[in-house]
Amino acid sequence: MSNSFRSLYPAQRVLMGPGPSNVHPRVLAAMARPTVGHLDPWFSGFMEDLKELLRMALRTRNPLTFPVSAPGSAGMETCFVNLVEPGDKVVVVVNGVFGKRMIENVVNCGGIPVAVEFDWGTTVDPGKIEDALRAHPDARLLAFVHAETSTGVATDAAAISAIAREHDCLTLMDAVTSVAGIPVEVDGWQIDAVYSGTQKCLSCPPGLSPVSFSERAVAAVKARKTPVQSWFLDLTKVMSYWDGSNGRSYHHTAPVNALYGLHESLVLLAEEGIENSWARHAAMHLELKDGLEGLGLEFLVPVESRLPQLNAVKVPAGIDEAAVRAHVLERYGLEIGAGLGSLAGKIWRVGLMGQTAQRSSVTLCVEAMKDALAAQRA
Ligand SMILES: *Cc1c(COP(=O)(O)O)cnc(C)c1O
């Protein structure tokens, strides 16, 4: 048999899209270390360290904190399938793609979604959410996206969670893009269920989704009248592996080397200091903003709710947005993202996430965009 297959050497890119972001060489090196058994006593200690590091990143003391063995969407589903029973009413803030996915999750769980909608790219008004909770006093859960990667909008999680508490409602927060990029205070804001992802501001390859449940959320899961409709994501089952207090038993084979990578990315975050990571994202965003505005480009999102790690930049009239993305990818090895849904063709999404949030990326992006725009206008 002739063998024409060869080892892979993917192109080197600067990843300034909506995720994944560039991965630190130390994370890639950690993932290349020897695989051990997922029930090895050494691995058991490693899992406890990893959970503690996740608590650091999420700013929580929740015992039930662990990485789901699948990407951010599986973290989302873990939260919904465990907290929503048929007939439950769930208020969902919808201001982009991921809020819409939350509605689909509620429907698939047999729940009754109440959407509180905002125009994409605009600031989320907590007053409108309070109105919805007043109109639906039987709602048990309020779900929202902290950092909408589809639009670049940051939502005031502290304000929304305070309103939910007043209405005796649990909160479910998508923190996939926010963790490590902007302040996330799971305990400080009293968030009940949260999920994140590894490939955004944690700068790890995609494939894992850290989740955390408060004691109130755990009590709600224990009080369920119906079984969880997913076998794989059922917390009561998966915790037989992740909660080591009574020994660990096999649930599924954990992605051992991927977990090494997440561990190393969290060690990097602890070394930098999480507040310093937030500050770095903010500072690099301001430099990018100055550079892009210097080219005559404008931002979509009002300054008060603008995410530093996801810059929604308006495509000027007469510019072919896809040609600009192709130009910067081919000539500069730079990936930037396209708009989604109602913003397709209207914006670029320029990510400054994790390891990518550094001056060399900003400089490259401004230079590449300048060249790409000039090429179109020539
Ligand atoms: C990327 C993202 C997700 C989904 O994560 P995957 O890892 O792609 O499944 C969910 N929510 C938000 C806000 C995201 O940015």
The ligand as an SDF file (V2000), in Angstrom:
LIG
                    3D

 15 15  0  0  0  0  0  0  0  0999 V2000
  -18.2640   30.4420   21.9060 C   0  0  0  0  0  0  0  0  0  0  0  0
  -19.4830   30.6560   22.7620 C   0  0  0  0  0  0  0  0  0  0  0  0
  -20.3490   29.6130   23.1380 C   0  0  0  0  0  0  0  0  0  0  0  0
  -20.2360   28.2170   22.6140 C   0  0  0  0  0  0  0  0  0  0  0  0
  -19.0390   27.6320   22.9070 O   0  0  0  0  0  0  0  0  0  0  0  0
  -18.5230   26.3980   21.9970 P   0  0  0  0  0  0  0  0  0  0  0  0
  -17.2430   26.0530   22.6490 O   0  0  0  0  0  0  0  0  0  0  0  0
  -18.4040   26.9400   20.6120 O   0  0  0  0  0  0  0  0  0  0  0  0
  -19.5410   25.3300   22.0770 O   0  0  0  0  0  0  0  0  0  0  0  0
  -21.3960   29.9170   23.9730 C   0  0  0  0  0  0  0  0  0  0  0  0
  -21.6150   31.1590   24.4120 N   0  0  0  0  0  0  0  0  0  0  0  0
  -20.8290   32.1940   24.0600 C   0  0  0  0  0  0  0  0  0  0  0  0
  -21.1100   33.5590   24.5780 C   0  0  0  0  0  0  0  0  0  0  0  0
  -19.7380   31.9680   23.2280 C   0  0  0  0  0  0  0  0  0  0  0  0
  -18.9540   32.9860   22.8620 O   0  0  0  0  0  0  0  0  0  0  0  0
  1  2  1  0
  2  3  1  0
  2 14  2  0
  3  4  1  0
  3 10  2  0
  4  5  1  0
  5  6  1  0
  6  7  2  0
  6  8  1  0
  6  9  1  0
 10 11  1  0
 11 12  2  0
 12 13  1  0
 12 14  1  0
 14 15  1  0
M  END
$$$$
